[in-house]
């Protein structure tokens, strides 16, 4: 079957969330916490990254934990910390390496492109715009807009509908085994797994990645292989 469309996850697929969160955490430690040496700053940043769980924790609980745990210069509320986050977090945003080249290569092949991402509407759309990504995409599906979250198969089906493509004509690129690869497979979409922080979950059945990559610039060459293989293969 001819390949017509490519879906992309956003965080840690198109946006380098690891870099973005670490850079933001360093700013917070320097500006808002009691003075400390560089070694202690790095220790606190590393602990913040661990507690953040790659952004999959509810923000309110995470912020309250930071308030209770970190050595603040002055007493801070959740509302103040949230406002600080909203003001500064996206100023650290950085696209993943090879993002623009990869998207341009996909467009040059005549492929329709979509983003499918979980998150609050205003934050996810702000990321897309700050990274100047919107111009590449024919469809953008944010869970906060549609009240459906990955890995619910309905969100992938909605993305397919907006792209005007069938499951067998579409691949998805993402870093999260369940939300990006396994979930999309339940809707019949083959996955290209961008290996980042997550290990593959061996309990996931019926959703192995079609291909596994380490960098986005591996994608254009892989797409040439798509039409040469029967649907349903799952090679690393």
C-alpha angles and dihedrals in degrees: 000000000000117000110238107162145027124204121203132198113224114215113067089356106065097001119050096231093173090061093040096052095043092050091048091048091053091052092050093049093049097044105033109029132073115276114278140160123269094258092057091045091054091048092053093046090051090051092048090053091051093048092046090064093210091302095299094116120092106262097228093058092045093050092049090051091052091050092051095044112033123082099244123195089225135008111283134195130212089249091055093046092048090050090050090050093048091049099047113018098082093045084076095051116135130179118239115262113277093012099132095041091050094048092047090050091051092049090048087059089057093248124153112233133210140179121217115184142160117227148079112318098234094047097046094045090047090054092050092050098042090053091047092235102131094084091066098054135084095188134022119189116188118183091223090059097049102029092233122110133202129285089040103107091223092073092057090046089052090051090051091050092052092047093046093230136122124238092253090052093054140069128191128216119204146135102226115086097209103030099041109023109023095037093051090047089060086063092047097258119137116231135222105202115212102206109223127134100332125086118217111269106231091199090070108101127193096016113081115154118262088219137001122216139178099204135030093237088072090069104079094057091046092054089060087063096051099086092044095064132066116249117266101041115135113193128160 
